[in-house]
Amino acid sequence: PKAENACVVCTLTPASAGRDTAETHSLTAAVLENRVIPLPGVNVAFEVTDGPALGASGNDTTAADGTAGFSLQSVGVGIDTITASGAAGGNPFACSATVQWTSEVVFMSGFEDPGQP
């Protein structure tokens, strides 16, 4: 990456989301030089820094468009904060996002007691 002496910016999307605990949540980090030039080949470390999945982590390398991805599954109801971080050309970057995990409750109706006429 050619980010030496440049401003390196990271954006993690979606910035916030809501998911059912049975779902997987995927995020994309965009690493840009001077807010516009994609930086390919940059290692991005992802880590859940707060919430039910605290400590979950992974790494990805940015593609030609400057993006890297991470997915996680819930370990319980609550809000996880995910941080993406790294350095490009000696310039550190970090960005974060949140996901609120909820448990969907299903109510069933329309059942009849077969013993009733």
C-alpha positions in Angstrom: 0.0 0.0 0.0 1.2 3.5 -0.8 -0.3 5.2 2.3 3.0 6.6 3.6 2.4 10.1 5.1 -1.2 10.0 4.1 -4.5 10.1 6.0 -5.9 6.6 6.2 -9.6 6.3 7.0 -11.6 3.2 7.9 -15.4 2.9 7.6 -17.2 -0.2 8.9 -20.7 -0.9 7.4 -23.4 -1.3 8.4 -22.6 1.1 11.3 -25.4 -0.4 13.3 -27.8 -3.3 12.7 -30.3 -5.5 14.4 -30.3 -9.3 14.0 -32.1 -12.2 15.4 -29.8 -14.5 17.4 -30.3 -17.2 14.8 -28.9 -15.0 12.0 -25.3 -14.3 10.9 -24.2 -10.7 10.7 -21.7 -9.6 8.0 -19.7 -6.3 8.0 -17.5 -4.6 5.5 -14.5 -2.4 6.3 -13.4 0.1 3.7 -9.8 1.3 4.0 -9.1 4.5 2.1 -6.2 6.9 1.6 -7.2 10.5 2.0 -10.9 9.3 2.2 -11.1 8.4 -1.6 -8.3 6.1 -2.7 -8.9 2.4 -2.0 -6.0 0.6 -0.3 -5.6 -3.0 -1.5 -3.5 -5.6 0.4 -4.0 -4.1 3.9 -4.5 -6.6 6.8 -7.6 -5.7 8.8 -8.1 -7.2 12.2 -11.7 -7.5 13.4 -12.6 -8.0 17.1 -15.7 -7.9 19.2 -14.6 -5.4 21.9 -17.8 -5.4 23.9 -21.0 -7.5 24.2 -22.1 -11.1 24.3 -19.5 -12.2 21.7 -16.6 -10.4 23.5 -13.3 -11.6 22.1 -14.5 -13.1 18.9 -12.1 -12.1 16.1 -10.9 -12.6 12.6 -8.7 -11.1 9.9 -9.1 -10.3 6.3 -7.0 -8.5 3.6 -8.4 -5.7 1.6 -9.3 -6.4 -2.0 -8.6 -4.1 -5.0 -11.6 -1.9 -3.9 -10.1 -1.5 -0.4 -12.7 -3.6 1.4 -12.3 -6.5 3.8 -15.1 -8.5 5.4 -16.0 -10.2 8.7 -19.0 -12.2 9.8 -20.2 -13.3 13.2 -23.0 -15.2 14.9 -24.6 -14.3 18.2 -23.8 -16.0 21.4 -26.7 -14.3 23.2 -29.1 -11.4 23.4 -27.4 -8.0 23.7 -25.3 -5.5 21.8 -21.9 -6.4 20.3 -19.4 -3.7 19.4 -17.1 -4.7 16.5 -13.8 -2.9 15.8 -11.8 -3.1 12.6 -8.2 -1.9 12.9 -4.8 -2.1 11.3 -2.1 0.1 9.7 -1.3 1.1 6.1 2.1 2.6 5.3 2.7 3.1 9.1 -0.6 5.0 9.5 -2.9 3.3 12.0 -6.7 3.2 11.5 -9.7 1.9 13.4 -13.4 2.0 13.1 -16.3 0.4 14.8 -19.9 -0.7 14.4 -22.6 -2.3 16.6 -25.1 -5.1 16.2 -28.1 -5.6 18.5 -29.0 -9.3 18.9 -32.6 -10.1 19.8 -34.4 -13.4 20.2 -37.6 -13.7 18.2 -40.4 -15.2 20.2 -43.0 -17.2 18.1 -46.5 -17.3 19.3 -48.7 -20.1 17.9 -52.5 -19.9 17.8 -55.3 -21.8 16.1 -54.8 -25.1 17.9 -57.9 -26.8 19.1 -58.2 -29.4 21.8 -59.0 -32.7 19.9 -61.0 -33.8 23.0 -63.5 -30.9 22.5 -66.5 -31.3 20.2 
